[in-house]
Amino acid sequence: MVMVAEKPALIYLREEISELITLVATDKGAFLYYSDAERRHWDVNGPHFLGSVIHHLVLDHRNNKTLLASVNSRISGANIYRSTDFGKTWKPASKPPVFSKGKREVNHTFFLAPGHDSEAKVWYAGTSPQGLFRSEDNGDTWKSVDGFNNAADWKKWTAPSPEGYPKIPKLHSILIDPNDKNNITIGMSYGGVFVTTDQGDSWQPLNKGVKSDYLNGSPEFGHDPHSVIFHPFKPERLFQQNHCGIYRLDRPKKKWERIGDNMPGDIGDIGFPIAVHPGEPDTIWVFPIDGNEAWSRVSPEGQPALYCSHDGGDSWFRQDIGLPMRNAWFTVLRQGLATDCHEDVGVYFGTTSGSLWMSDNEGNSWRQIAVHLPRILAVETGAILKSK
């Protein structure tokens, strides 16, 4: 008898889905794209917050209803807004993230993450400069995670490189272990990857094995991960797209392996985003960019492609069917690549030239959902399920 594994909890069958949502954050506003389970046609809702920088826009997967948006307005400044009616109305946080008096000032919130499934109203936020904040009331009020923000070594962890890179430091990745709400991993530019096992009271660096071209020796911290992810059902496996390559870590090991060395030599392993298949922890995607000394941040040779691995980065193959064959000089930023929860998993990315692309066959072919948007900063997905 052949045993068939149950589908992962974050993957839905076609008949379960009422609408899929692709959430697009740009430097001039936010856009919501809706489609049915067939994903042939997409309708747009927006722009929301036209003219404001939207750093991140996230739908809470725990209720498929609550939206949080990080908004940086020229008029009202930076705040986090919440909607429970898919953008018909928005409410600003009554107490946005603020560092302790005299510490430093929050420039903007860069990353938003729903908390553990057992804490239905908890959210986390990562800021620029590097800070970690927690809300326990669905994003209305935020408090500092003082174990990180006020740590004695915070300045050492987050000090800029001698060359002043990166110019805009940020805490950009927050991973809550689905098996343990106290186990949280963060990624930040500048600083590296850190982990806590006591919900933020104390932190340890997790950067061994990661190259740092701009630092001397083998430092414990000071690295520049561009994006850090794990698989929701195999959280012990971490991936990162770093300023200095693509890496994998299988905990309890504490040393990262540079799986980017397995990429084609003429392409390299430099880029910003990395995404994981929601049902297969060995399947990941990256979007490489030109990694020359000028750090041009464009598609290599103007020929964009995603690279996919089905074996955790041990081997890679190119996916470019439907993408421009030449003269396409764009980049996909660190939050600009995402997968959906469809049983036939879709992959989505947004470009710095304002195009939104999708694949409904795991990257084997691509088509555009939208063109001529402002520069796309982040892409996320979500689903509205049919009533049972």
TIDREN-749072 format. One line per 5 residues: their letters; for each residue x, y, z of C-alpha. Coordinates in Angstrom, 3 decimals. Layout:
% TIDREN-749072
a> X:Y:Z | ...
END
This chain:
% TIDREN-749072
mvmva> 0.000:0.000:0.000 | 1.302:3.435:-0.933 | 1.040:5.997:1.851 | 0.119:9.492:0.661 | 1.274:12.343:2.880
ekpal> -1.248:14.969:3.853 | -0.832:18.348:2.211 | 1.058:20.925:4.298 | -1.196:23.192:6.349 | -0.264:26.312:4.370
iylre> -1.119:24.782:0.987 | -4.754:24.833:-0.144 | -6.496:22.714:-2.745 | -7.943:24.515:-5.739 | -11.500:23.925:-4.560
eisel> -10.739:25.466:-1.149 | -9.656:28.833:-2.569 | -12.097:31.661:-3.160 | -9.482:34.250:-4.142 | -5.722:34.537:-4.179
itlva> -4.143:37.881:-3.326 | -0.790:39.252:-4.381 | 0.231:42.191:-2.205 | 2.619:44.656:-3.824 | 4.486:47.346:-1.892
tdkga> 6.099:50.112:-3.952 | 7.849:53.400:-3.320 | 4.699:55.245:-4.432 | 1.891:53.209:-2.864 | 0.394:49.754:-2.295
flyys> -1.504:47.531:-4.741 | -3.603:44.389:-4.161 | -4.085:41.974:-7.066 | -6.902:39.416:-6.867 | -7.536:36.259:-8.868
daerr> -9.601:33.111:-8.535 | -7.963:29.726:-8.095 | -7.263:29.486:-11.826 | -4.918:32.521:-11.682 | -5.605:33.450:-15.317
hwdvn> -6.875:36.994:-14.730 | -5.954:39.485:-12.037 | -7.955:42.503:-10.849 | -6.229:45.358:-9.084 | -7.346:47.160:-5.935
gphfl> -5.400:50.370:-5.365 | -3.269:52.279:-5.177 | -3.470:52.687:-1.431 | -1.386:55.428:0.217 | -0.529:56.904:-3.186
gsvih> 2.756:58.774:-3.039 | 3.973:57.121:0.174 | 6.752:54.572:0.438 | 5.287:51.195:1.387 | 8.112:49.083:2.726
hlvld> 6.037:45.977:3.450 | 2.416:44.826:3.087 | 1.399:41.555:4.740 | -1.798:39.504:5.100 | -2.030:37.552:8.348
hrnnk> -2.085:33.868:7.350 | -3.629:33.025:10.745 | -6.979:34.617:9.865 | -6.597:35.534:6.159 | -8.169:38.864:7.022
tllas> -5.857:41.305:8.802 | -3.559:43.438:6.655 | -0.613:45.384:8.035 | 1.294:47.947:5.988 | 4.470:49.836:6.780
vnsri> 3.879:53.349:5.416 | 6.374:56.183:5.173 | 4.482:59.358:4.264 | 6.020:62.719:3.424 | 3.118:64.323:5.271
sgani> 2.524:62.185:8.354 | 5.844:60.336:8.637 | 6.371:56.647:9.307 | 3.695:54.431:10.840 | 2.109:50.999:10.618
yrstd> -1.451:50.832:9.309 | -3.996:48.050:9.814 | -6.999:46.996:7.741 | -9.522:44.240:8.402 | -11.591:44.855:5.270
fgktw> -8.928:44.363:2.604 | -8.004:48.007:2.292 | -11.411:49.672:2.295 | -10.364:51.405:5.506 | -7.005:51.772:7.215
kpask> -6.190:52.656:10.812 | -2.748:53.898:11.923 | -1.068:52.403:14.951 | -1.807:54.470:18.030 | 1.701:53.703:19.298
ppvfs> 4.171:52.937:16.481 | 7.623:51.444:17.075 | 9.814:53.829:19.087 | 13.184:53.175:20.703 | 13.691:53.913:24.373
kgkre> 14.261:57.597:25.054 | 17.768:58.722:24.215 | 18.672:55.550:22.314 | 18.009:56.410:18.652 | 15.124:57.202:16.323
vnhtf> 13.157:54.831:14.097 | 13.402:55.997:10.499 | 10.871:53.460:9.202 | 9.579:49.924:9.699 | 11.097:47.690:7.057
flapg> 9.627:44.243:7.829 | 6.403:42.914:9.347 | 5.820:39.336:10.529 | 2.786:37.648:12.120 | 3.624:36.006:15.430
hdsea> 3.309:32.381:16.451 | 0.018:30.619:15.695 | -0.621:30.288:19.434 | -0.493:34.082:19.833 | -3.233:35.219:17.475
kvwya> -2.797:38.978:17.978 | 0.991:39.122:18.131 | 3.074:40.733:15.373 | 6.762:41.560:15.078 | 8.377:44.463:13.245
gtspq> 11.941:45.098:12.106 | 13.073:48.690:11.671 | 15.768:50.919:10.280 | 18.069:51.403:12.111 | 18.123:47.811:13.304
glfrs> 15.421:47.329:15.893 | 12.929:44.634:16.883 | 9.420:45.456:18.113 | 6.401:43.421:19.216 | 2.682:44.124:19.176
edngd> 0.162:42.110:21.199 | -2.983:43.834:19.890 | -2.890:43.201:16.137 | -0.531:46.052:15.373 | -2.187:48.940:17.223
twksv> 0.527:49.446:19.850 | 4.164:48.400:19.629 | 6.764:47.906:22.330 | 10.502:47.494:22.111 | 12.059:44.050:22.439
dgfnn> 14.572:45.426:24.898 | 16.665:42.282:25.026 | 17.794:43.177:21.528 | 17.289:46.923:21.204 | 18.944:47.728:24.549
aadwk> 21.554:44.974:24.517 | 24.975:46.041:25.736 | 26.510:44.854:22.447 | 23.915:46.417:20.116 | 26.380:48.971:18.738
kwtap> 28.970:46.267:18.115 | 26.425:44.015:16.404 | 25.115:46.755:14.123 | 28.126:49.018:13.532 | 28.595:49.893:9.839
spegy> 31.508:48.505:7.876 | 34.639:50.629:7.361 | 33.353:51.391:3.849 | 30.017:52.579:5.228 | 28.031:49.676:3.778
pkipk> 25.096:49.349:3.844 | 23.993:52.944:3.569 | 20.534:52.201:5.003 | 20.860:49.619:7.810 | 17.791:47.537:8.592
lhsil> 16.399:44.500:10.366 | 14.785:42.737:7.414 | 14.002:39.130:8.358 | 12.065:37.759:11.346 | 11.478:34.004:11.587
idpnd> 9.325:32.607:14.400 | 9.811:28.880:14.903 | 6.370:27.257:14.388 | 7.288:24.654:17.017 | 8.491:27.108:19.668
knnit> 7.283:30.696:20.010 | 10.370:31.546:22.079 | 12.755:30.610:19.272 | 13.183:33.562:16.907 | 15.787:34.145:14.200
igmsy> 16.476:37.570:12.737 | 18.551:38.815:9.818 | 19.860:42.314:9.476 | 21.958:44.466:7.230 | 24.326:45.375:8.766
ggvfv> 24.978:42.796:11.496 | 24.145:39.305:10.249 | 21.920:36.532:11.588 | 21.077:36.283:15.299 | 18.915:33.853:17.259
ttdqg> 17.073:33.886:20.590 | 15.572:30.938:22.466 | 13.879:33.046:25.165 | 11.617:35.249:23.018 | 14.131:38.053:22.744
dswqp> 15.675:38.378:26.193 | 19.112:37.238:24.983 | 20.708:36.786:21.549 | 23.532:34.867:19.935 | 25.122:35.465:16.515
lnkgv> 24.715:32.725:13.905 | 27.161:33.674:11.161 | 29.936:31.093:11.213 | 31.005:30.087:7.716 | 29.571:33.165:5.979
ksdyl> 32.050:35.138:3.918 | 32.457:38.865:4.536 | 34.608:40.500:1.884 | 34.542:43.876:3.599 | 35.624:42.627:7.065
ngspe> 38.924:41.223:8.288 | 39.250:37.653:9.482 | 36.227:35.577:10.505 | 34.104:37.864:12.676 | 31.175:36.633:14.768
fghdp> 28.916:39.382:13.422 | 28.940:42.301:11.024 | 27.748:40.333:7.986 | 25.231:41.446:5.389 | 22.482:38.909:4.707
hsvif> 20.053:40.323:2.158 | 17.255:37.874:2.970 | 16.917:34.998:5.454 | 14.199:32.320:5.259 | 13.312:28.900:6.559
hpfkp> 10.789:26.291:5.584 | 7.601:26.537:7.691 | 7.596:22.790:8.359 | 11.342:22.338:8.597 | 12.441:25.421:10.563
erlfq> 15.773:23.840:11.435 | 16.791:24.459:7.794 | 17.760:28.057:7.073 | 18.652:29.687:3.770 | 20.080:33.111:3.129
qnhcg> 20.916:35.233:0.118 | 23.891:37.212:1.338 | 25.908:40.099:-0.050 | 28.620:37.452:-0.395 | 26.684:34.473:-1.755
iyrld> 23.908:31.937:-1.092 | 24.056:29.820:2.074 | 22.253:26.979:3.848 | 22.326:25.947:7.501 | 20.838:22.756:8.936
rpkkk> 20.549:23.189:12.683 | 21.784:22.084:15.184 | 24.852:22.695:13.034 | 26.169:26.219:13.520 | 28.212:26.659:10.348
werig> 26.682:27.863:7.098 | 27.468:26.114:3.801 | 27.887:28.217:0.666 | 25.490:26.472:-1.707 | 25.937:29.355:-4.135
dnmpg> 29.221:27.787:-5.171 | 27.053:25.325:-7.103 | 25.582:28.101:-9.280 | 26.882:28.518:-12.873 | 30.195:30.327:-12.765
digdi> 29.213:32.940:-15.342 | 26.127:33.871:-13.292 | 27.472:33.739:-9.750 | 25.492:33.722:-6.531 | 24.990:37.398:-5.765
gfpia> 21.456:38.773:-5.420 | 18.868:40.066:-2.992 | 15.872:37.703:-2.532 | 15.446:34.016:-1.803 | 12.152:32.082:-1.547
vhpge> 11.224:28.554:-0.489 | 8.519:26.206:-1.774 | 5.757:26.002:0.896 | 5.482:22.232:0.585 | 9.020:21.150:-0.295
pdtiw> 11.870:22.284:1.979 | 14.503:21.371:-0.615 | 13.060:23.650:-3.323 | 14.221:27.275:-3.392 | 14.448:30.157:-5.861
vfpid> 16.866:33.062:-6.232 | 17.165:35.988:-8.636 | 20.854:36.573:-9.430 | 22.248:39.999:-10.299 | 25.498:41.220:-11.762
gneaw> 28.037:40.882:-8.964 | 30.893:42.794:-10.538 | 33.050:45.257:-8.628 | 30.778:48.167:-9.561 | 27.854:46.385:-7.850
srvsp> 25.567:47.357:-10.721 | 22.468:45.625:-9.336 | 21.068:44.571:-12.705 | 20.269:41.266:-14.395 | 23.488:39.619:-15.666
egqpa> 24.011:40.726:-19.283 | 20.503:42.198:-19.213 | 19.051:38.674:-19.434 | 16.926:38.090:-16.324 | 16.215:34.610:-14.989
lycsh> 15.399:32.860:-11.783 | 17.451:29.908:-10.655 | 15.769:27.023:-8.870 | 17.124:24.163:-6.812 | 15.241:20.976:-5.935
dggds> 17.965:19.622:-3.647 | 18.587:22.371:-1.136 | 21.109:24.191:-3.298 | 23.332:21.273:-4.283 | 22.416:21.929:-7.921
wfrqd> 20.613:24.712:-9.811 | 18.798:25.202:-13.094 | 17.737:28.297:-15.009 | 14.081:29.350:-15.405 | 13.600:32.108:-17.988
iglpm> 10.802:31.027:-20.365 | 8.598:34.071:-20.961 | 11.068:36.559:-19.481 | 12.809:39.170:-21.662 | 15.679:37.659:-23.623
rnawf> 17.798:40.816:-23.739 | 18.065:44.459:-22.658 | 16.162:43.994:-19.393 | 18.300:45.806:-16.824 | 16.239:45.414:-13.667
tvlrq> 16.695:44.007:-10.182 | 14.425:42.159:-7.750 | 14.886:43.540:-4.244 | 15.206:41.500:-1.046 | 11.456:41.255:-0.366
glatd> 10.401:41.122:-3.999 | 10.130:37.323:-4.454 | 7.340:35.139:-3.014 | 5.414:31.896:-3.412 | 1.679:31.292:-2.963
chedv> -0.328:28.640:-1.110 | -1.951:27.004:-4.182 | -1.633:23.236:-4.586 | 0.143:24.032:-7.876 | 2.527:26.454:-6.233
gvyfg> 2.888:29.843:-7.872 | 6.003:32.011:-7.810 | 5.878:35.820:-8.020 | 8.424:38.613:-8.281 | 8.358:42.373:-8.684
ttsgs> 11.073:44.434:-10.340 | 12.724:47.784:-9.841 | 11.283:48.785:-13.232 | 7.714:48.268:-11.959 | 6.731:44.937:-13.503
lwmsd> 4.981:42.171:-11.575 | 5.646:38.652:-12.876 | 4.139:35.297:-11.966 | 4.465:31.605:-12.728 | 1.673:29.135:-12.052
negns> 3.941:26.146:-12.682 | 6.737:26.623:-10.160 | 8.848:28.821:-12.399 | 8.821:26.748:-15.573 | 7.273:29.686:-17.467
wrqia> 6.502:33.312:-16.659 | 3.978:35.999:-17.536 | 3.323:39.553:-16.401 | 0.454:40.502:-14.113 | 1.207:44.230:-14.198
vhlpr> 3.557:46.723:-15.835 | 4.465:50.373:-15.262 | 4.061:50.255:-11.491 | 6.401:52.324:-9.321 | 9.568:50.586:-8.180
ilave> 8.474:47.414:-6.376 | 9.922:46.987:-2.904 | 8.096:43.888:-1.655 | 5.737:41.134:-2.843 | 3.691:38.893:-0.555
tgail> 0.785:36.522:-1.175 | -2.331:35.392:0.668 | -5.645:33.624:0.209 | -9.319:34.039:0.953 | -10.863:30.641:1.522
ksk> -14.351:29.467:0.698 | -16.746:29.123:3.589 | -17.302:25.556:4.722
END
